[in-house]
Amino acid sequence: MERILGIDPSLRGTGFAVLEGNARSARCLHFGVVKNSAKLSVSQCLREIHRALDEAIATFQPQGMAIETTIYVQSYQTAIVLGAARGAALLAAAQRDLPIYEYAPRKIKQAVVGRGGAQKEQVAFMVRALTGLTATPPPDAADAIAIALTHYQAHASALARRESLPTV
């Protein structure tokens, strides 16, 4: 059983979740959203993202972090802010020597829902069903859970490919 911290980075609402399991079965130990007020400066938001994720890492001791890759956005300003939020999350993992795994948004939706163009509501419904949660998590936390589930599937596929290779 592997414990993974899933991250859906955003300046004002970074979703995070800690899952334990594998590709066949996973349970969500904790999820949340780092909500930053519009009154906070960018630097204050980044500090809060880092603090909250560092606390989650210290509390739950995951073996790795799975994070969404940078998405295409039409605004350079939005891309810079999202990149900064990702950086705060990546720094929290790097300072604790956690391996970091990155997954594209379409791959995450494909892994959890079965199609890359799935809506946020579909993702939230599926993560609830796949992890046995009794309530549907908020969208940012649901995305973080989906990212961790994608990690389990990706690693199971990689292991299966390695095992199917002929030995010399």
Contacts in CASP RR format, 6 or more apart in sequence:
PFRMAT RR
TARGET T0000
AUTHOR 0000-0000-0000
METHOD contacts of the structure
MODEL  1
MERILGIDPSLRGTGFAVLEGNARSARCLHFGVVKNSAKLSVSQCLREIH
RALDEAIATFQPQGMAIETTIYVQSYQTAIVLGAARGAALLAAAQRDLPI
YEYAPRKIKQAVVGRGGAQKEQVAFMVRALTGLTATPPPDAADAIAIALT
HYQAHASALARRESLPTV
1 20 0 8 1.000
1 21 0 8 1.000
1 22 0 8 1.000
2 20 0 8 1.000
2 21 0 8 1.000
2 22 0 8 1.000
2 63 0 8 1.000
2 64 0 8 1.000
2 152 0 8 1.000
2 155 0 8 1.000
3 18 0 8 1.000
3 19 0 8 1.000
3 20 0 8 1.000
3 21 0 8 1.000
3 29 0 8 1.000
3 60 0 8 1.000
3 61 0 8 1.000
3 62 0 8 1.000
3 63 0 8 1.000
3 64 0 8 1.000
4 18 0 8 1.000
4 19 0 8 1.000
4 20 0 8 1.000
4 62 0 8 1.000
4 63 0 8 1.000
4 64 0 8 1.000
4 65 0 8 1.000
4 66 0 8 1.000
4 148 0 8 1.000
4 151 0 8 1.000
4 152 0 8 1.000
5 16 0 8 1.000
5 17 0 8 1.000
5 18 0 8 1.000
5 53 0 8 1.000
5 56 0 8 1.000
5 57 0 8 1.000
5 60 0 8 1.000
5 62 0 8 1.000
5 64 0 8 1.000
5 65 0 8 1.000
5 66 0 8 1.000
5 93 0 8 1.000
5 98 0 8 1.000
5 148 0 8 1.000
6 16 0 8 1.000
6 17 0 8 1.000
6 18 0 8 1.000
6 19 0 8 1.000
6 65 0 8 1.000
6 66 0 8 1.000
6 67 0 8 1.000
6 144 0 8 1.000
6 145 0 8 1.000
6 147 0 8 1.000
6 148 0 8 1.000
6 151 0 8 1.000
7 14 0 8 1.000
7 15 0 8 1.000
7 16 0 8 1.000
7 53 0 8 1.000
7 65 0 8 1.000
7 66 0 8 1.000
7 67 0 8 1.000
7 68 0 8 1.000
7 89 0 8 1.000
7 144 0 8 1.000
7 147 0 8 1.000
8 14 0 8 1.000
8 15 0 8 1.000
8 16 0 8 1.000
8 67 0 8 1.000
8 68 0 8 1.000
8 140 0 8 1.000
8 141 0 8 1.000
8 143 0 8 1.000
8 144 0 8 1.000
8 147 0 8 1.000
9 15 0 8 1.000
9 49 0 8 1.000
9 67 0 8 1.000
9 68 0 8 1.000
9 82 0 8 1.000
9 83 0 8 1.000
9 85 0 8 1.000
9 86 0 8 1.000
9 87 0 8 1.000
9 88 0 8 1.000
9 89 0 8 1.000
10 82 0 8 1.000
10 85 0 8 1.000
10 140 0 8 1.000
11 36 0 8 1.000
11 42 0 8 1.000
11 45 0 8 1.000
11 46 0 8 1.000
11 49 0 8 1.000
11 81 0 8 1.000
11 82 0 8 1.000
11 84 0 8 1.000
11 85 0 8 1.000
12 35 0 8 1.000
12 36 0 8 1.000
12 37 0 8 1.000
12 38 0 8 1.000
12 45 0 8 1.000
13 33 0 8 1.000
13 34 0 8 1.000
13 35 0 8 1.000
13 36 0 8 1.000
13 140 0 8 1.000
14 33 0 8 1.000
14 34 0 8 1.000
14 49 0 8 1.000
14 52 0 8 1.000
14 53 0 8 1.000
14 85 0 8 1.000
14 89 0 8 1.000
14 140 0 8 1.000
15 31 0 8 1.000
15 32 0 8 1.000
15 33 0 8 1.000
15 34 0 8 1.000
15 140 0 8 1.000
15 141 0 8 1.000
15 143 0 8 1.000
15 144 0 8 1.000
16 31 0 8 1.000
16 32 0 8 1.000
16 33 0 8 1.000
16 34 0 8 1.000
16 52 0 8 1.000
16 53 0 8 1.000
16 56 0 8 1.000
16 141 0 8 1.000
16 144 0 8 1.000
17 28 0 8 1.000
17 30 0 8 1.000
17 31 0 8 1.000
17 32 0 8 1.000
17 137 0 8 1.000
17 141 0 8 1.000
17 144 0 8 1.000
17 145 0 8 1.000
17 147 0 8 1.000
17 148 0 8 1.000
18 28 0 8 1.000
18 29 0 8 1.000
18 30 0 8 1.000
18 31 0 8 1.000
18 56 0 8 1.000
18 60 0 8 1.000
18 62 0 8 1.000
18 148 0 8 1.000
19 26 0 8 1.000
19 27 0 8 1.000
19 28 0 8 1.000
19 29 0 8 1.000
19 131 0 8 1.000
19 145 0 8 1.000
19 148 0 8 1.000
19 149 0 8 1.000
19 152 0 8 1.000
20 26 0 8 1.000
20 27 0 8 1.000
20 29 0 8 1.000
21 27 0 8 1.000
21 152 0 8 1.000
22 152 0 8 1.000
22 156 0 8 1.000
23 152 0 8 1.000
23 153 0 8 1.000
23 155 0 8 1.000
23 156 0 8 1.000
23 157 0 8 1.000
24 156 0 8 1.000
26 130 0 8 1.000
26 131 0 8 1.000
26 148 0 8 1.000
26 149 0 8 1.000
26 152 0 8 1.000
27 131 0 8 1.000
27 132 0 8 1.000
28 127 0 8 1.000
28 131 0 8 1.000
28 132 0 8 1.000
28 133 0 8 1.000
28 137 0 8 1.000
28 145 0 8 1.000
29 60 0 8 1.000
30 56 0 8 1.000
30 59 0 8 1.000
30 60 0 8 1.000
31 137 0 8 1.000
31 141 0 8 1.000
31 144 0 8 1.000
31 145 0 8 1.000
32 137 0 8 1.000
32 138 0 8 1.000
32 140 0 8 1.000
32 141 0 8 1.000
32 144 0 8 1.000
33 138 0 8 1.000
33 140 0 8 1.000
33 141 0 8 1.000
34 48 0 8 1.000
34 49 0 8 1.000
34 52 0 8 1.000
34 53 0 8 1.000
36 44 0 8 1.000
36 45 0 8 1.000
36 48 0 8 1.000
36 49 0 8 1.000
40 48 0 8 1.000
42 81 0 8 1.000
42 84 0 8 1.000
45 85 0 8 1.000
46 84 0 8 1.000
46 85 0 8 1.000
46 87 0 8 1.000
46 88 0 8 1.000
47 88 0 8 1.000
49 85 0 8 1.000
49 88 0 8 1.000
49 89 0 8 1.000
49 92 0 8 1.000
50 88 0 8 1.000
50 89 0 8 1.000
50 91 0 8 1.000
50 92 0 8 1.000
53 88 0 8 1.000
53 89 0 8 1.000
53 92 0 8 1.000
53 93 0 8 1.000
54 92 0 8 1.000
54 95 0 8 1.000
54 96 0 8 1.000
57 92 0 8 1.000
57 93 0 8 1.000
57 96 0 8 1.000
57 98 0 8 1.000
58 96 0 8 1.000
62 98 0 8 1.000
63 98 0 8 1.000
63 99 0 8 1.000
64 93 0 8 1.000
64 98 0 8 1.000
64 99 0 8 1.000
64 100 0 8 1.000
64 101 0 8 1.000
65 89 0 8 1.000
65 90 0 8 1.000
65 93 0 8 1.000
65 98 0 8 1.000
65 99 0 8 1.000
65 100 0 8 1.000
65 101 0 8 1.000
66 101 0 8 1.000
66 102 0 8 1.000
66 103 0 8 1.000
66 147 0 8 1.000
66 148 0 8 1.000
66 150 0 8 1.000
66 151 0 8 1.000
67 86 0 8 1.000
67 89 0 8 1.000
67 90 0 8 1.000
67 93 0 8 1.000
67 100 0 8 1.000
67 101 0 8 1.000
67 102 0 8 1.000
67 103 0 8 1.000
67 147 0 8 1.000
68 102 0 8 1.000
68 103 0 8 1.000
68 104 0 8 1.000
68 105 0 8 1.000
68 108 0 8 1.000
68 143 0 8 1.000
68 147 0 8 1.000
69 102 0 8 1.000
69 103 0 8 1.000
69 104 0 8 1.000
69 105 0 8 1.000
70 79 0 8 1.000
70 82 0 8 1.000
70 83 0 8 1.000
70 86 0 8 1.000
71 82 0 8 1.000
71 105 0 8 1.000
73 79 0 8 1.000
73 82 0 8 1.000
90 100 0 8 1.000
93 100 0 8 1.000
94 100 0 8 1.000
101 151 0 8 1.000
101 154 0 8 1.000
103 111 0 8 1.000
103 147 0 8 1.000
103 150 0 8 1.000
103 151 0 8 1.000
103 154 0 8 1.000
106 116 0 8 1.000
106 117 0 8 1.000
107 116 0 8 1.000
107 150 0 8 1.000
107 154 0 8 1.000
108 123 0 8 1.000
108 143 0 8 1.000
108 146 0 8 1.000
108 147 0 8 1.000
108 150 0 8 1.000
109 115 0 8 1.000
109 116 0 8 1.000
109 117 0 8 1.000
109 118 0 8 1.000
109 123 0 8 1.000
109 146 0 8 1.000
110 116 0 8 1.000
111 146 0 8 1.000
111 149 0 8 1.000
111 150 0 8 1.000
111 153 0 8 1.000
111 154 0 8 1.000
112 118 0 8 1.000
112 123 0 8 1.000
112 126 0 8 1.000
112 127 0 8 1.000
112 130 0 8 1.000
112 146 0 8 1.000
112 149 0 8 1.000
112 150 0 8 1.000
113 122 0 8 1.000
113 123 0 8 1.000
113 126 0 8 1.000
120 139 0 8 1.000
120 142 0 8 1.000
120 143 0 8 1.000
123 139 0 8 1.000
123 142 0 8 1.000
123 143 0 8 1.000
123 146 0 8 1.000
124 136 0 8 1.000
124 137 0 8 1.000
124 139 0 8 1.000
124 142 0 8 1.000
125 136 0 8 1.000
126 146 0 8 1.000
127 133 0 8 1.000
127 137 0 8 1.000
127 142 0 8 1.000
127 145 0 8 1.000
127 146 0 8 1.000
127 149 0 8 1.000
128 135 0 8 1.000
128 136 0 8 1.000
128 137 0 8 1.000
128 142 0 8 1.000
130 149 0 8 1.000
131 145 0 8 1.000
131 149 0 8 1.000
136 142 0 8 1.000
137 145 0 8 1.000
END
